[in-house]
Amino acid sequence: MLSKLFLIKQGKCCGHGCLQCPYIPPHSGASNKINIDVYNNLESWELKELKRAGIKIPDKSE
C-alpha cells in the first residue's frame, strides 16, 4: 500500500484506485488538487517532509 505522503509527493493522481488517494476527485488519473482534510490530518514529520520536498501546503481556507 502506498502512503498518502508518497502519493502527494508524486504530484498528481495516478488513477489506479490507491486506497489512500489524497486527491480530489480520487482515482481520476488527472487531478493534482489535494484534499484539505488530508493535509489537516498529516503528522508534523509528514508536513516537514513535504516542505523539504518543495510541496506547497494549502491554507485551511482552500
Backbone bond lengths (Angstrom), bond angles and torsions (degrees), N, CA, C in turn:
res aa  C-N    CA-C-N  psi(-1)  N-CA   C-N-CA  omega(-1)  CA-C   N-CA-C  phi
1 M - - - 1.443 - - 1.527 108.33 -
2 L 1.307 115.56 133.77 1.457 121.21 179.06 1.526 109.56 -84.52
3 S 1.319 116.42 139.32 1.461 120.09 -179.68 1.525 110.46 -77.78
4 K 1.324 115.54 155.70 1.466 119.21 177.64 1.522 110.51 -62.93
5 L 1.326 117.21 -32.35 1.462 121.16 177.59 1.531 110.27 -63.52
6 F 1.307 116.70 -46.46 1.464 121.20 177.28 1.527 110.51 -59.79
7 L 1.324 116.22 -44.71 1.462 120.54 -178.06 1.526 111.78 -65.22
8 I 1.319 117.48 -38.60 1.466 120.73 177.16 1.524 109.91 -64.08
9 K 1.319 116.63 -41.71 1.462 120.67 -179.76 1.528 112.04 -63.79
10 Q 1.318 118.08 -23.16 1.461 121.16 179.07 1.526 111.81 -68.17
11 G 1.338 116.79 -26.56 1.458 120.30 174.36 1.511 116.45 95.52
12 K 1.319 117.91 -17.58 1.462 120.59 175.86 1.520 109.70 -164.03
13 C 1.301 114.49 163.55 1.462 121.23 179.53 1.529 109.75 -67.82
14 C 1.320 115.54 137.97 1.467 119.89 179.39 1.527 112.32 -88.06
15 G 1.337 116.60 -17.76 1.456 120.11 178.35 1.515 115.19 81.93
16 H 1.328 117.45 12.56 1.462 120.79 -177.42 1.525 113.77 -96.91
17 G 1.327 117.90 9.89 1.464 121.27 176.67 1.517 114.26 74.63
18 C 1.316 117.40 35.14 1.471 121.35 -179.74 1.525 110.81 -57.62
19 L 1.312 115.55 136.67 1.457 121.90 -177.49 1.523 112.16 -58.80
20 Q 1.316 117.79 -38.29 1.463 121.21 -177.88 1.528 112.55 -105.03
21 C 1.300 117.06 31.82 1.467 120.99 -178.50 1.531 110.02 -54.88
22 P 1.350 117.33 119.45 1.460 120.73 -177.21 1.529 113.96 -91.12
23 Y 1.311 117.05 1.79 1.461 120.63 -172.26 1.526 113.21 -92.92
24 I 1.329 114.48 157.09 1.463 122.13 177.30 1.521 107.73 -116.66
25 P 1.306 121.35 123.17 1.458 126.70 -11.50 1.531 110.22 -74.08
26 P 1.316 116.83 149.34 1.463 119.09 -179.06 1.528 111.56 -68.85
27 H 1.302 114.88 148.70 1.472 123.55 173.46 1.525 114.12 64.88
28 S 1.332 117.41 20.56 1.465 120.21 -177.18 1.525 112.57 -79.07
29 G 1.322 116.28 -28.41 1.454 119.77 -177.42 1.514 113.47 83.64
30 A 1.319 117.62 -2.82 1.461 119.92 -178.19 1.524 113.24 -132.81
31 S 1.308 117.82 -13.91 1.457 120.91 -173.89 1.522 112.35 -76.84
32 N 1.334 114.99 142.53 1.462 119.83 172.52 1.531 110.58 -125.70
33 K 1.337 116.67 10.54 1.465 121.40 178.60 1.527 109.34 -90.96
34 I 1.330 114.77 124.34 1.460 120.86 -178.14 1.526 109.95 -87.17
35 N 1.303 115.91 137.25 1.459 122.21 175.50 1.530 108.33 -64.71
36 I 1.324 117.74 123.94 1.465 121.91 -177.18 1.525 111.38 -61.24
37 D 1.320 118.05 -30.28 1.466 120.70 177.54 1.527 111.39 -63.39
38 V 1.312 116.21 -31.89 1.469 119.82 176.90 1.524 109.25 -64.57
39 Y 1.332 116.88 -47.25 1.466 120.18 178.23 1.521 111.83 -60.95
40 N 1.317 116.15 -41.40 1.463 119.98 -178.34 1.522 112.33 -64.44
41 N 1.314 117.67 -21.46 1.463 121.36 -178.43 1.525 113.82 -102.55
42 L 1.325 117.41 5.51 1.464 119.84 178.04 1.522 110.66 -74.73
43 E 1.313 115.44 145.34 1.465 121.83 175.23 1.529 108.77 -73.23
44 S 1.320 116.34 160.65 1.469 120.23 -178.34 1.527 111.70 -60.42
45 W 1.332 117.76 -37.66 1.465 119.75 179.55 1.528 111.00 -66.85
46 E 1.339 116.76 -32.06 1.464 119.96 178.17 1.527 110.43 -69.60
47 L 1.327 116.51 -40.42 1.464 120.43 177.34 1.526 110.87 -62.75
48 K 1.329 116.60 -41.45 1.465 120.54 177.76 1.525 110.73 -62.21
49 E 1.308 116.19 -41.40 1.466 120.79 179.50 1.529 111.04 -63.68
50 L 1.314 117.08 -40.84 1.464 120.35 177.96 1.522 111.14 -65.42
51 K 1.323 116.79 -40.52 1.469 120.12 177.67 1.522 110.27 -62.77
52 R 1.334 116.68 -42.80 1.468 120.80 177.66 1.522 111.56 -60.94
53 A 1.324 115.74 -33.91 1.465 120.58 -179.03 1.530 112.26 -82.25
54 G 1.341 116.53 -4.13 1.461 120.15 178.73 1.512 114.37 81.67
55 I 1.322 116.97 19.71 1.463 121.53 179.37 1.521 108.82 -84.38
56 K 1.328 116.69 127.77 1.462 121.24 179.01 1.523 109.36 -74.44
57 I 1.311 115.28 129.02 1.458 120.92 178.15 1.522 107.79 -96.91
58 P 1.331 117.26 121.90 1.466 119.65 -175.95 1.521 112.48 -71.20
59 D 1.335 115.05 156.84 1.458 120.73 172.71 1.516 108.55 -70.55
60 K 1.314 116.43 159.71 1.461 120.08 178.95 1.522 112.00 -63.80
61 S 1.319 117.20 -21.79 1.465 120.67 -179.10 1.523 112.71 -80.04
62 E 1.330 117.77 -13.99 1.475 120.02 -177.75 1.504 111.57 -75.75
